[in-house]
Amino acid sequence: MMKISLIDAQTAIINYKDTFKSRSARHILESLRGMKASAIASNDKSKLREVRGWICLLQAQEHYFSAFEKCLQREYYKAWCDLEVSITFIERLPSSLDVKILECIDFLKKKISKLQTLYPYKMFGSPEYIFKRKCTICDSYVNYRKKCEHLPGSIYDGKLCKYAMTDFEFLAMALVENPVQKYSVPFAKDEATGKHFDHYDYKLLDYLFSGIRNPFEHWDYEIQSKAVPTSKFKDLKDDVSCPCISDKKYGECCKGKEVIVIQNLEFVISEFAARRIKSLGGKWRVKPPARNIGREFHIAIFHTTHEDLS
């Protein structure tokens, strides 16, 4: 297949809403990678920065589209990982960007943020490890105190300088709410088989993706507080999570009160999406799932690397 020009690649990426079904992302990516290699070979730093920016934007878009398709297939954890990869590529984009590019980024950020809010994941594994960095030009080990004469991202005799990480040593794993990366989601373990399984309640995502079909389809949500008589929860046991989502047990929290304040999440969706949901017997209001996660869950770590991040 014939390689495309940078202008054609830019047009396809900027007009993503019109081209995302018809464009060949793989073809565009291969062409851009070829331009990146040419820029490195010719020591053209300006061209290298420009092409790397377009590669990152294309990758960010494609991983968002992939996440949307996985959500339609109810593969929610895989979709979550795609959303995280998309965020990584967005963060690698240069600070000074064209208005049209900023519009593309703003769309992705808003969509990803809204989707991730609907996920039940609240705690994540945060690994601690030590490693060494080695310059790919002179093969010297570098650190914050000791550096070589080469700068990462610069070109030396047709070769791109990078700091390669080597000699990894895992130290520990902690459960935290806001880690640097959020791939490491805790999953429960079946003690009988020794296998991990996805125990999370994805009712909000199930509800949304039973209605929407297009990654550009408008949707939003509103969270409202509602006072519900405690009598409605008369059959609730003391040792279960409190309906107010306080992360406390019902018997230690709202039991005995006249009312319990709970949160209702109401989706704002298109008429077509509403009809799809109604045809499936969906309700208009759904309550967010409880946010309690056990302390002894085993950690499943997802790790990914991309040549386009270098």
C-alpha positions as CSV (number, residue, x, y, z in Angstrom):
1,M,0.0,0.0,0.0
2,M,1.3,3.4,-1.0
3,K,2.4,5.7,1.9
4,I,0.4,8.8,2.5
5,S,1.7,12.4,2.9
6,L,1.9,14.2,6.2
7,I,-0.9,16.6,5.1
8,D,-3.2,13.7,4.3
9,A,-2.4,12.1,7.7
10,Q,-3.1,15.4,9.5
11,T,-6.4,15.8,7.7
12,A,-7.6,12.3,8.6
13,I,-6.6,12.7,12.2
14,I,-8.2,16.2,12.7
15,N,-11.4,15.2,10.9
16,Y,-11.7,12.0,13.0
17,K,-15.5,12.2,13.4
18,D,-15.9,11.9,9.6
19,T,-13.0,9.5,8.9
20,F,-12.7,7.2,11.9
21,K,-14.7,4.4,10.1
22,S,-13.1,4.8,6.7
23,R,-9.6,5.7,7.5
24,S,-6.9,3.0,7.8
25,A,-5.3,3.9,11.1
26,R,-2.6,1.2,10.6
27,H,-1.7,2.7,7.2
28,I,-1.5,6.2,8.6
29,L,0.6,5.0,11.5
30,E,3.0,3.1,9.3
31,S,3.4,6.3,7.1
32,L,4.0,8.5,10.2
33,R,6.5,6.0,11.6
34,G,8.4,6.1,8.3
35,M,8.4,9.9,8.5
36,K,9.7,9.7,12.0
37,A,12.6,7.4,10.9
38,S,13.5,9.7,8.1
39,A,13.6,12.7,10.5
40,I,15.9,10.8,12.8
41,A,18.2,9.7,9.9
42,S,18.4,13.3,8.6
43,N,18.9,14.8,12.1
44,D,15.7,16.9,11.6
45,K,14.6,17.6,15.2
46,S,11.8,19.9,14.3
47,K,10.3,17.4,11.9
48,L,10.7,14.7,14.5
49,R,8.8,16.6,17.2
50,E,6.0,17.4,14.7
51,V,5.6,13.8,13.5
52,R,5.8,12.4,17.0
53,G,2.9,14.7,18.1
54,W,0.7,13.4,15.3
55,I,1.5,9.8,16.1
56,C,0.5,10.4,19.8
57,L,-2.8,12.0,18.8
58,L,-3.6,9.2,16.3
59,Q,-2.8,6.6,19.0
60,A,-4.9,8.4,21.6
61,Q,-7.9,8.5,19.2
62,E,-7.5,4.8,18.2
63,H,-7.3,3.6,21.8
64,Y,-10.4,5.6,22.7
65,F,-12.3,4.1,19.8
66,S,-11.0,0.6,20.8
67,A,-12.2,1.2,24.4
68,F,-15.7,2.2,23.1
69,E,-15.9,-1.0,21.0
70,K,-14.8,-3.1,24.0
71,C,-17.5,-1.5,26.2
72,L,-20.1,-2.5,23.6
73,Q,-18.8,-6.1,24.0
74,R,-18.9,-5.7,27.8
75,E,-15.1,-6.2,28.0
76,Y,-14.9,-3.4,30.6
77,Y,-11.4,-4.0,32.1
78,K,-9.8,-4.3,28.6
79,A,-11.6,-1.0,27.7
80,W,-10.3,0.6,30.9
81,C,-6.7,-0.3,29.9
82,D,-7.3,1.3,26.4
83,L,-8.6,4.5,28.1
84,E,-5.4,4.6,30.2
85,V,-3.2,4.1,27.2
86,S,-5.1,6.9,25.4
87,I,-4.4,9.2,28.4
88,T,-0.7,8.3,28.3
89,F,-0.5,9.4,24.6
90,I,-2.4,12.6,25.3
91,E,0.1,13.4,28.1
92,R,3.0,13.0,25.7
93,L,1.7,15.7,23.3
94,P,3.6,19.0,23.1
95,S,2.3,22.0,25.0
96,S,2.0,24.3,22.0
97,L,-0.7,23.0,19.7
98,D,-3.0,24.1,16.9
99,V,-6.6,25.0,17.9
100,K,-8.0,22.1,15.9
101,I,-5.7,19.7,17.6
102,L,-6.7,21.1,21.0
103,E,-10.3,20.5,20.1
104,C,-9.5,16.8,19.3
105,I,-7.7,16.5,22.7
106,D,-10.6,18.2,24.6
107,F,-13.1,15.8,23.1
108,L,-11.0,12.8,24.2
109,K,-10.3,14.1,27.7
110,K,-14.0,14.8,28.3
111,K,-15.2,11.4,27.0
112,I,-12.5,9.4,28.8
113,S,-13.1,11.3,32.1
114,K,-16.9,10.7,32.0
115,L,-16.5,7.0,31.1
116,Q,-13.9,6.3,33.9
117,T,-16.2,8.0,36.4
118,L,-18.8,5.3,35.7
119,Y,-16.4,2.5,36.5
120,P,-16.6,0.8,40.0
121,Y,-12.8,0.8,40.4
122,K,-11.8,2.9,43.4
123,M,-8.5,1.3,44.6
124,F,-5.5,0.4,42.5
125,G,-2.2,-1.4,42.9
126,S,0.8,0.8,43.0
127,P,4.1,-1.1,42.5
128,E,7.4,-0.1,44.1
129,Y,10.5,-1.0,42.2
130,I,14.0,0.1,41.5
131,F,15.7,0.1,38.1
132,K,18.7,1.6,36.2
133,R,18.7,3.9,33.2
134,K,21.1,3.5,30.3
135,C,21.8,5.9,27.5
136,T,21.1,4.3,24.1
137,I,23.8,6.4,22.5
138,C,26.9,5.8,24.7
139,D,25.6,2.8,26.7
140,S,26.4,4.6,30.0
141,Y,24.3,4.3,33.1
142,V,22.7,7.6,34.1
143,N,20.8,8.9,37.2
144,Y,19.8,12.3,38.7
145,R,23.3,13.0,39.8
146,K,25.3,11.4,37.0
147,K,24.4,12.2,33.4
148,C,26.2,11.7,30.1
149,E,26.5,14.3,27.4
150,H,23.5,13.1,25.4
151,L,20.0,14.4,25.9
152,P,16.9,12.2,25.6
153,G,14.9,13.0,22.5
154,S,17.8,14.4,20.7
155,I,19.4,13.0,17.5
156,Y,23.0,12.0,17.3
157,D,24.4,10.8,13.9
158,G,21.0,9.6,12.8
159,K,20.2,7.8,16.1
160,L,17.5,8.9,18.6
161,C,18.7,9.2,22.2
162,K,16.6,7.5,24.8
163,Y,17.1,6.4,28.4
164,A,16.4,2.6,28.5
165,M,15.3,1.2,31.8
166,T,17.1,-2.0,32.9
167,D,17.7,-4.2,35.9
168,F,14.2,-4.0,37.3
169,E,13.8,-5.2,40.9
170,F,10.3,-5.4,42.4
171,L,10.0,-4.2,46.0
172,A,6.4,-4.0,47.1
173,M,2.8,-3.4,46.1
174,A,0.4,-1.0,47.8
175,L,-3.3,-0.3,47.4
176,V,-3.9,3.4,46.7
177,E,-6.7,5.6,45.4
178,N,-4.8,7.7,42.9
179,P,-1.6,6.1,41.5
180,V,0.5,7.3,38.6
181,Q,-1.0,4.6,36.4
182,K,-4.3,2.8,36.9
183,Y,-3.9,-0.4,35.0
184,S,-3.4,-2.4,38.2
185,V,-6.9,-3.1,39.3
186,P,-7.5,-5.5,42.2
187,F,-9.5,-8.6,41.3
188,A,-10.8,-11.3,43.6
189,K,-9.3,-14.8,43.6
190,D,-11.2,-18.0,43.5
191,E,-9.6,-20.0,46.3
192,A,-10.7,-23.3,44.8
193,T,-9.1,-22.8,41.4
194,G,-6.5,-20.2,42.2
195,K,-7.7,-18.0,39.3
196,H,-8.6,-14.3,39.4
197,F,-12.1,-13.2,38.3
198,D,-13.8,-9.9,37.7
199,H,-16.1,-9.4,40.7
200,Y,-17.1,-5.8,39.9
201,D,-20.6,-4.4,39.4
202,Y,-20.7,-2.6,36.0
203,K,-24.4,-1.8,36.1
204,L,-23.9,1.9,35.1
205,L,-21.8,0.9,32.1
206,D,-24.3,-1.8,31.2
207,Y,-27.1,0.7,31.3
208,L,-25.3,3.3,29.2
209,F,-24.0,0.9,26.5
210,S,-27.4,-0.7,26.1
211,G,-28.4,2.6,24.6
212,I,-25.5,4.3,22.9
213,R,-23.8,2.8,19.8
214,N,-21.5,5.6,18.5
215,P,-18.3,7.0,20.1
216,F,-19.5,10.5,19.2
217,E,-23.1,10.1,20.4
218,H,-24.0,12.7,23.0
219,W,-24.5,11.5,26.6
220,D,-24.0,12.9,30.0
221,Y,-25.2,12.3,33.6
222,E,-26.4,14.2,36.7
223,I,-25.9,13.0,40.2
224,Q,-28.7,14.0,42.7
225,S,-29.1,13.3,46.4
226,K,-32.4,11.8,47.5
227,A,-33.7,11.2,51.0
228,V,-35.2,7.7,51.3
229,P,-37.1,6.4,54.4
230,T,-35.1,3.9,56.4
231,S,-38.1,1.6,56.4
232,K,-37.3,0.9,52.7
233,F,-34.2,-0.9,54.0
234,K,-35.8,-2.9,56.8
235,D,-34.5,-6.2,55.3
236,L,-30.9,-4.9,55.1
237,K,-28.4,-6.7,57.3
238,D,-26.0,-4.8,59.6
239,D,-22.8,-6.2,58.1
240,V,-23.5,-5.1,54.5
241,S,-22.4,-1.8,53.0
242,C,-24.5,1.2,53.9
243,P,-26.7,2.5,51.0
244,C,-25.3,6.0,51.5
245,I,-22.0,4.7,50.1
246,S,-20.0,5.9,53.1
247,D,-17.8,2.8,53.0
248,K,-19.1,1.8,56.4
249,K,-21.4,-1.1,57.4
250,Y,-25.1,-0.3,57.6
251,G,-25.3,-1.2,61.3
252,E,-22.5,1.3,62.0
253,C,-23.8,4.1,59.8
254,C,-27.4,4.9,58.9
255,K,-29.3,2.2,60.7
256,G,-31.7,3.9,63.2
257,K,-32.0,7.1,61.2
258,E,-35.4,8.3,59.8
259,V,-34.0,8.7,56.3
260,I,-31.0,7.7,54.4
261,V,-29.5,10.1,51.9
262,I,-28.5,8.2,48.7
263,Q,-27.2,9.3,45.4
264,N,-29.2,8.8,42.2
265,L,-27.4,9.0,38.9
266,E,-29.6,10.1,35.9
267,F,-28.3,9.8,32.4
268,V,-28.9,12.5,29.8
269,I,-29.0,10.7,26.5
270,S,-30.4,11.0,23.0
271,E,-33.9,10.0,22.1
272,F,-32.6,7.1,20.0
273,A,-30.5,5.8,22.9
274,A,-33.5,6.2,25.3
275,R,-35.7,4.1,23.0
276,R,-33.1,1.3,22.8
277,I,-32.8,1.2,26.6
278,K,-36.6,1.3,27.0
279,S,-37.0,-1.5,24.5
280,L,-34.7,-3.6,26.8
281,G,-36.7,-2.8,29.8
282,G,-34.2,-0.4,31.3
283,K,-35.0,2.0,34.1
284,W,-34.4,5.7,33.9
285,R,-32.6,5.9,37.2
286,V,-29.9,3.7,38.6
287,K,-28.1,3.8,41.9
288,P,-24.2,3.8,41.8
289,P,-22.7,0.6,43.1
290,A,-21.1,0.5,46.5
291,R,-17.4,1.5,46.6
292,N,-16.1,-1.0,49.1
293,I,-13.1,-3.2,48.1
294,G,-11.7,-5.9,50.2
295,R,-8.1,-5.6,51.6
296,E,-7.0,-9.1,50.7
297,F,-7.7,-9.1,47.0
298,H,-4.9,-10.3,44.8
299,I,-3.5,-7.8,42.3
300,A,-3.5,-8.4,38.6
301,I,-1.0,-6.1,37.0
302,F,-1.4,-5.0,33.4
303,H,1.8,-3.6,31.8
304,T,2.2,-2.2,28.3
305,T,4.9,-0.4,26.3
306,H,4.6,1.4,23.0
307,E,7.4,2.3,20.6
308,D,5.5,5.5,19.7
309,L,6.0,6.8,23.3
310,S,9.8,7.0,22.6
